[in-house]
Amino acid sequence: MEAVTVDAGRHDPEVVLAEVERGRSALRDAVANALRPYGRLAATTAEVCNCADQVWGIEITPVATNAAPAYVVHPDEGDEVIVGFGNTDVVLWNEDVDALAEQVRGLLDAVFAGRVVEVGTPARSRAKLTLAHGAVWNVGAVQFGLPWRRRQRRTYQPYTAPTQPRPSTE
């Protein structure tokens, strides 16, 4: 009979809390880095926590009216993240927190740059995102029937900071 080794650290509350905070920190950095090219006034961010369900997240609300709002949700003891934008949700998972944060940043880079086309209803939305290096991700609900080109599409504008009115020269 083989001995089974159990990672006792995963049940130590201090280790679990440190892992949770490391994941949150990596996701905060991913959101901040994706927003950086647009300036700090391009969107508001708010951290939200549902302690009963042990879920934490960041809501991102753009100033530009036609830009896609977004959010990132991370269960406290999970290796998955839900990224939402417009009407579409994407579930990503990876045991490597840094790799997961990079995936989140890649999606948010596309959303913030306005490289998103979306079809479907809020409950069954599907989107095409063009990532920074040109790859296209098809994400969201699986939809059969009409070809993509025949669906009513929503496109989102890039995030932009509010412009200051120019001083009058008169």
Helices and strands as residue ranges (DSSP letters): G 8-11, H 13-35, G 36-38, E 43-50, E 55-62, E 70-75, E 80-85, E 88-93, H 97-112, E 116-119, G 122-124, E 126-130, E 136-140, G 148-150, E 153-155
